Amino acid sequence: MKKLIIAGIIFSILFCASQALAQEDYKMVLKWGSTGSGDGQFRMPYDVAVDPSGNVYVLDTGNIRIQKFTSNGAFITKWGNLGLPTTKLTIDPSGNVYAVDSVNNRIQEFTSNGAFITKWGSYGSGNGQFNYPFGIAIDSLGYVYVTDSRNNRIQKFTSNGAFVTKWASQFQYPYAIAVDPSGYVYVTDSIGHVQKFTSDGIFIKQWGWFYYPSGIAVDSSGNVYVADTFNYCIQKFTSNGVLITRWGTIGHGDGQLQEPFGVAVDHSGNVYVADRGNNRIQKFALLSDSAPPTTTISLSGTQGKNNWYTSNVTVTLDAVDEGTPPCGVDKTYYSLGEFDPNDPTFTKLLYYVYDLNNPPVIQLEGTTTIYYYSVDKDGNREADKSAAINIDKMPPIVSITVTPATIWPPNNKKVSVKIDGSATDAVSGLASKSFTFTDKYNEVTASIADFGQSINVIASRNGKDKDGRTYTISVIAEDNAGWTATSSAEILVPHDMRK
């Protein structure tokens, strides 16, 4: 068991130092306290609690008293009839304060201004007895839960101290305890775990490797906060033990912690930490991300001209959260212009979740418009963006004919030849076409501007030329994507007309 605990401690130290998994950021917004016994001073503050009105109570253990402050740290009152030093305190829904008197093995209850109400408990292992009680919590119904540390059990009482039930688990000195709004109970222990139970003590699960988790709290959403004392940080989890974030490093500066021993959360989500080694209280606020992500698009394929591609195109969407601090991109969505079949108006686009490992590949020729946006983990949605993807995979279709194609007789007279044909591209469109004219004998020249034009050639040939004389007319067409196509036709003045 000792090897296991040591390994867990080493793991938790490394775990707390890393910030790789953090999705939320907390900032120290207020601190108060110094070493001493005056109002607002502390000697080893063991715990902190917040009442329904937002007032803050600090268990000033070394000075054997409780101090009450506003949420901004202004001193209100104090009382010190606690007996021996206490370990933990909590507030009930009515604002009454319960303090654990560990050495005297009892619980004491006070009004919010420190007037004594009642006490219960004595040394022993029977129902309602304690052997060094440590932590205390109260649920929304007013039931009181106490970690009976050296008896390795939890005891549950009414608000007046009447015993209700008890349970033990695989505890080794249970420390702190908290109850969430749904009535689930969370307990830390010296092994370094958090254990979760129903309000009747039925075990649900456990998680974590902490190094002396001396404080625990829950917020109104059921998130769990652990004061990981000798890892000098606060860790925040979902109610099922999934890490959300963590903050704190050892030190004396703002936001640094020296043995954080207690933790509390108010209704606004602000986190108060009893920074025992620094004799102060620090208040942390969650830095909210109000800015949406920014998504950029990049296209991969064979590029032609004029923003046209001549192959399939792979779409890459890269989203970056622009918040301060960023909470992280949750999902990126895209649509290829299809309408949602479940939308009776056929005006809502059908979006898909973008998968980096399986990006969309556009294969259809023509212009495809892709619509896309991203959402961050705080729900901030980027405005829709769009991009046109132009694909043309084929060259133009070109043809040319000449009339007449054969000239006879070779009487050295000029003959008019008409040039017909077509050049089309149904996808990107025709950008240009040009014509060339060549004479086998390099004697005749002609300029051709377009189909439908006629040119003059000479009806002659060299009598020794058994192949006859040819005039060649070619057309070269280019589409807007950069594809080219050529077609040619010949005018022949044969050597003779005999077969």
Disulfide bonds with the S-S distance in Angstrom:
Cys16-Cys233 1.57
